[in-house]
Amino acid sequence: MKRKQYTVRMTCEDGGRESVTILAGPMDEIVARACDALREWLRGGEWPDDGCRVYGEYAVYRGDVEVIPATGLTVTIDPDEDALMCEAGVTVDCDHDWRPTQLGCDQNPGVHGSDHGGVSISTTCAVCGAVRVEDTGATDDSGQRCTRITYSMPD
């Protein structure tokens, strides 16, 4: 099937706007390429170091004719763990050897329920002593559930 040129107009919840051109054939390929373009654009933005969820929308045009109306999706932005380590005073260059912190039960050391319906996984670096906590029941600024990662150094 012959591919045609389409314009994908994208918007982000923070007010950003971008347009890209794609080549696609059947409708399912147009949708897939438009979704990929939106995800890539959203992930390339400036987001908090601890990660977040970002909502964006795309609409697809051929010339001035709307082929696909505005369609939204949410993208999870992963935390920048190197930046989080630096903020906490943890050496990024360490060859970290993360091991379960002795919390929780014997069958699952380092893992225990969090206060907000998730699981908190605590590990300690056997090399430098840094502590990494991954909380799967945290919430982001918009109130949506997310995973939050924090680092600390022992006193």
N, C-alpha and C positions, 0 to 999 in steps of 0.2 A: 504494500500500500504506500502510496506517495505521502510523504510528510509535508505538512503545511506550517507556516510561520504564525505563531500566536504571541500576544503580549499578555504577560501576567502582571496585574497590578496588585501590589501587596500593601497592607497596612498593619501597624502594630498598635497594641493597646497604649503605648507611650506616645502615640501621635506620629511615629515615623511612617514614611511612605517610600516605596521603591517600585520600579517596573523592570522587568527582564523579558527578553525574547526567548521563546522556546520553539523547537521544531518537534512536531508530534503528528501521529497518524490518527488511529481510532480514539474515541472518547476516553476509554480507560487509560490510554497512554497520556492524553492531555491532562487528565486529573492527576495521574501519578507524577508527571513532570512538574506540574504546578505545585503540588504538595511538597515535593522535594525542594523546589526553589524557595518556597516560603520557609521551610524548616532550616535550610542553609542560611538564608538571610537572617532569620531570628537568632540562630546560634552565633552568628558573627557580630552581634550587638555588644554593647557595653553593659554588663550585668553585675550584680553584687558577687563578691568572691565566694559567698556561701551557697551560691546557686539560687535558682528560682524557677517558677513556671511562668511562661509568657504566652499570651493569647494573640494570635494574628489572624488575618483574613486575606484571601486571595479571590480575585475575579479574573476570568480569562476572556480576552477579546481577540477577534480577527478583524483588523481594521478598526472601525468604530462600532462593530456589532458585538454585543455581549454574548459569548458562547456558553459560559458558565457563570451564574450569578455568585455574589459574595458568599464564600464558604469559609468557615473558621476552623481552627485547630489550636490546640495548646501544645507547646513544646517545653520539655523539661531541660533546663540549663544545668549541667553538672557543676558541682563546686570546683573552684580552682584550689586544689589541695596545697599546692606549693605556696600560694599567697596566704592561705589560712595558717600554714606552718610558720611562715615568716612572722605573721602578726602575733603568734603565740610564743615566739622565741625558739621555735624548734628548728634545728639545723636541717635544711633541705638536702644538703650534700651527704648526709649520713646514709649509709647502706642499711636502712631500717629493717629490723627483724621483728615484725609485729607478732606478739603472742597474747593469748587471752589474759586479761587482768583477773585476778582471783576474786571475782564477784559472781553471784549467781549460784547455780547448783553444780554438783560434781559432773553431771552428764553434759553440761553446757556452760563451762566456765567463761566468764566475761559477758554473759548474756542474761539480761533480766528485763522484766516488764517495765515500761516507762509509765509515767503518770497520765499519759494521754492516749492510751490505746495502742501503742506500738511496742517495739522492742529496742532496748538500748544495748549496744554491743561495745564493750570497752576492751581495748588492747593496749599493751605497753611495749615500747621498743626495748628489746634486750640489749641494744647497743648504747643508746643515749638516755633511756629512761622516759622519753616523751610518752604522753598518753593520748590516744585517739579514741574518741567516742562517736559512734554512729547511731543517731536516734531516728528510727524509722517512723515514729509517730509525731514528729514535729509539725508545726504549721508555718507557712510562709506569711509574708505581710498581708496577703489578700485573704488569709484564713484557710487556704487550701492545704491539705496534708502533703507533707514532703519528707524527705530524709535530710537531716542536718548533721554535718560533720564538724566536730570541734577538736582542737588540739590544746594541750597544756604541757608545761614542764613541771616536774615535782619541785616543791620548795626546798 
